[in-house]
């Protein structure tokens, strides 16, 4: 039995979301993948927001039929979106990753200005962490944030790259160092920067091998000034906010990986059951059986780990207590997506690498980003081992 951790209510919600994605996302797939039409993505975001699906993470704002909405249901939304198009899922996952710290740490003024706009699909958010010398290791962050006492404003200078929704977002959550004289984990802060703020620039958008249609690029901050109220949480509290955001993001990425893996698996099974070779169905060959079996157990393992982490979060477990489980979910599900995409292409043969014969080659291109974004597989392994052996300091 699949979806072991889900309740009947969760399963009904999955069926509801799948129907929504078939109605709203499926007809726009060619516009997103082929034309890289950003408006197509915005149309679906608005529909998601109007239906209330972007609020499932926030029980105080959600007004739908679920009795206990939470991360479990955000994961289901992510999975069902990624099953059809991982590029679109990247857009909404980034918006939710922006909404998460806004909801938990923003002042009432900033929450009122941006949070509902994002959750109702009328705006898009972005999170700005990565820099040329900062990926998984946040200790090297070079962006600087200082407070101007004369104007009561935060002044930000820095450069961020690989930022999803760059140039398209309505608000950017920017991490930087407010106190360079202490350890980065104690001197880091997070600031909300509205689009259109003077000094905020977008010099380049990246051209990726996959995820066609989502927008990822660079963000420059040259003397950017925002009001005092735009600080999230306390001064020096940015690292703690980042840890919570990472847990959230990694569990969501577990859902992304599941959706991509399931899509590849469905394509591989259908081909193995319909294609004949040497007088018998392709699926009857021992080596094909092996591939199908490996895809199957990896998907189930990914599902169990991802839903476990989501249920733990919904039970109130977060921070370091969720770090291992969130990392396991992200690691296994995203690696499974790559494995299943690769095996699907192999099973389809020539059809698997040809755009004219279905989505296998697109899924293969899309999947490869999953073990990198949101913390690499190597970083996830480090976090898992760090929880298992807390007395050992690893040699990174």
N, C-alpha and C positions, 0 to 999 in steps of 0.2 A: 504493500500500500504506500503510495507516494503521499506527500504533504502530511507526514505523521504529526507534526507539531500544530497543524492548523485545526481550528474548530469548524463546525458546520457553517457558522456565520462568516468565518474567514473565507471558506470555499465559495460561499454565495457571493461574497464581495469579489473574489477572483473572476467568477463568471460574469459579473456585472462589468468589471473593468475590461475584460477581454472583449465583451460586446461593444463597449465604448470605443476601444482602440480599433476594432474592425470597422466601425462606422466613421470615425473621425481621422484616424491615422492612416489606415490602409489606402483610402482613395488619394492620399497626398504623397505616397511613397515616391512616385516618379518625380514630383516637384522637389522633394528634399534631396534625394540621391542624385538625380539626373541634372536638375537645374540649380541645385543648391539654393533653393528659394527660402529665404529667411521668413518671408511673410507666411509661408505655409506652416512653419513652426509656430509662429505667433497665433495663428488661427486655432491651432490645436491647444495651445496653452490657455487661450481664452475659454475654449470649450471645457477644458479640465477645471479651470477655476470656477466657471459658472455652475458646473455640476458639483462643486464642493470637494473634489478629489484631492486638491492640493493642501487641504486643511487637515487631512487625516492624522498628521503628526502632532497636531495641537488641539488637545481635548477641550481647552477653554474657548476655542474658536469654531470647532467643528459642530455642524448642526444636522448631520445626516443620520442614516439609519443604524450605523454601527453602535453597539452598546459600549465598547471600550476601544475606540480608535487609537492607533499608535504607529510605531515604526514598522510593525508587522505589515500593516496595510500600505505604508509608503513603499516597502520592499515589493509588495505585490504589484503596485502601480509601476514601479521601475521594471520589474520582470516582464510584465505584459507589454510595456512600451518597447523594451529592448528586443523582445521576441520578434517584433516587426521591423524596428529600426533603431539601432544603437545611437545614431547621431541625434535623433530627437530625444531619446532618453537622457543623453548627456546634457541637453539644454535644460530639461526640467529638473534633473538631479542637481545641477549647479544652482538653479534658482532656489531649490529647497535647502541646499547647503548654505545659501546666503540667508534664507529665512530663519534657519535654526538659531544662529547666534543673535539675530535681530530679536527674535522672540524671547530668548533667554537672558540677554544682556543689554539690550538697547534701552535708552531713556524712553519715557512715555512719548515724548515729542517725536523721536525718530521712528519708534514703532508705529505711531499713528500715521506718519508720513509715508512709510514704505512697506510695512509688513503686509497689511491687507491688500495693497496693490499687487504684490507678488502672489499672494495666496489666492486671490480672485482672478488671476490670469491677466491682469491689466498692466503688469510691469514684469521685468526680468531682473534678476540679481546676479552678482558675480562675486567670487572670492579670490583675493590676490595674495598668495603666499610665495609661490615659486619665483626664484631669481636665477641669474646666470650661475651663481655659485651656491645656490640654496635649492635643494630638492627635498630629499628625505631628511637631510641634516639642517634643521632650522637654526642651529647655533651660529652659522655664518651669515645670517641676514644682514644686509647692508642698508636697507631702507631706514631712514632716520625720521623720527617724529619729535618735534619740540613744541613747547607751549609758549605762545606769545602773550605775556601777562598784560601788555598794553592794550591788546585788542580782544583778549580772551578767546583766542583761536588756536587750533592745532595747525602746525605747518609741516607738510610732508614732502620729503625729497627721496626719490628712489626709482627703481626700474623693476618691473615684474614681467615674467614671460610665461608662456603656456597657460594663459588665462582664458578659461572658457567664458563665452559671451562677451569678450573684450570688444569694445566699441558699440555693443548692442544693449548692454545692461542699463538699467535706470539707477542702480546703486551698486557700489563696489565696497566690499569689506576688505580693508587694507591692513596688513600686519607690518609692523616696523618696530625699531628699537627706540624707546623713549629714554632709557638710561644706559649708556654705553659703558658705564663704570662698574656694572654688576654682571653676573652671568646672564646670557640672553634669556634663559628661562624665567628670570626675575625682572628683566628690563624690557620686556616686549609688551606692546599694547596693540589693540585693534581699533580701527576708526572706520566709520561709515562715510563714504565719499559719494555725493550725488553726481550723476552724469551732468556734464556741462559746467562743472566747476573749473574756473580758470587754472591752467597749469596741468590739467589732466589730459594726456595725449595717448594716441594709439598708432604708433609708427608702422606696425606691420601685422598682417594677418597670415597665419601659417597655412601651407598647403599640405595636407596630410595624405598618406596612402589610403586611409579609410575614414570612416565617420564623415562622409561627404554631407554637407548641409549644416553641420554645427560650426560655430564660429569660435576659433581659438587664436589668440594673438598676444601682442605685447602691450603693456601699459606703462606709461611714463608719468611720474609725479614730480613736477618742477615747481617747487614753492607753492604747492596746493594748500589752500587755507580753508578750513571748515570750522564751524562753531564748536565751542566747548562741549555742548550737549551731544556731539557726534561720537564721543568716546564710548566704546562698548565696555561695560563693566568698570573695573577700577584701573588706574594707571599701573602698569606692570602686570596686569592680569591677562595679557594676550595669550601667553603660552597655555594657560589652563583652558581658555576658550578654544584654542587650537586643538588641544587634546580631545575635548568633547566633540568638536567638529570632525576630527579624524575618525573617531568611533562611529559617528553617524554616517559619514561618507563611506567608510569601509563596509558597513553592513548594507547600505544601499547598493554599493558596487557588487556585493554578493548577489543581490537581485539582478543587477545588470548582467553579470556573468551567467547566471541561470537562464535568463531570457535568451541570450545569444546561443548558449549551449543547446538549449531545447530546440531552437529554430534549426540549428545545424543537424541535430539528431533526427528531427522530423523529415528533413530533406534526405538524409542518408538512408533512413529506414524505407521511405517510399521508393527510392531508387533500387535498393536491394531487393525489395519485394516485387518490383515490376520488370526490371531488366533481366533478360536472359543471356547467358553466355555458355558456350559449349553444350548447348542443348538443355540447360537447367537454369533455374532462377539464380541470379547472382547471389542472393541471400543464402543459398544453400551451401556456398563454399565455406570451408572451415575458417579461412583467414578473415572472411567478411564477418562470420559469427563472432570471431574474437574482437574485431573492431566494435561491433554493435554492443557486445557485452561490456567492453571497457567503457564505452560512452555511457551506457546505462548506469553502471555503478558509480561512476564519477559524478554524474548528475545527481543521483540520490544522495551521495555524500555531501555534495555542495548544498543541496536543499536542506538537509538536516542541520548542517553547521550554520547556514544563513538564518533559517527560521529560529534556531536555538538562540542565536545572538540577538535577533529582533525581539523575541519573547522575553529574554533577560532584560533588555533595555526597557521594554514596556512594564516590567515588574519593578523598575526603579534602580536597576544596576547600571552604572556608567563609570566614567573615569578609568582609573587603572584596573578596576575590578572587571571591566568589560574589554580591556585592551587585547587580551589573549584571544578571546572568543571572536571579537570583531575582526582581528587579523587573520584568524583561521578561516573565517567565512570568506573574506576577501581573497586570500591566497588560493584556497581550493577552488572556489567558484570561477575566478578569473582564469586560472590555469586550465580548468576544465573547459572553459569557453574556447581557448586556443586549441586544446586537444581535439575537441569535437569539430571545430571548424576545419582543422587539418585533415582529420579522418573523413569528414564528409566530402571534401574535395578529392581525396584519394579514392573513395568508393565511386564517385561519379566519373572519375577519369577525365577525359577531355572536356566533357560537359561541365566539370567542376571549375575549370579555369577559363570558361567562355561566358561572356556576359549574356549572350543570346539564349543561354539554356538555364536561366534561373538565377537564384540569389546566392549560390554557394560561394562564388568568388568574392562577392561583396561582404558576406559574413566573415570570410577568411581575412579580408583586409581590415574590417572593423574590429575583429576580436583581438588583434595583436596589441592594441593599445591597452587593453584591460589589465594585464599584469604590470603595467608601468604607472598608470594614472592613480592618484589617491594613495600613493605609497607603493613602491615597487614590491615585487614578490620577495626580494632579498630583505627589504626593510620589514615586511610582515614576519618573516622567519626570525629576524632579530628580536622583534617585539614578543613573539611567542616564547622564544628561548629565554628572554629576560624575565618573563613571569615564571617560567619553570625553574630557573636557577637564579634567584634574586641576589645571591651572595657573590656571583661571578660577574666581573666587569668584562664584557667581550672586547676583543680587539677588532675594531671596525676598520 
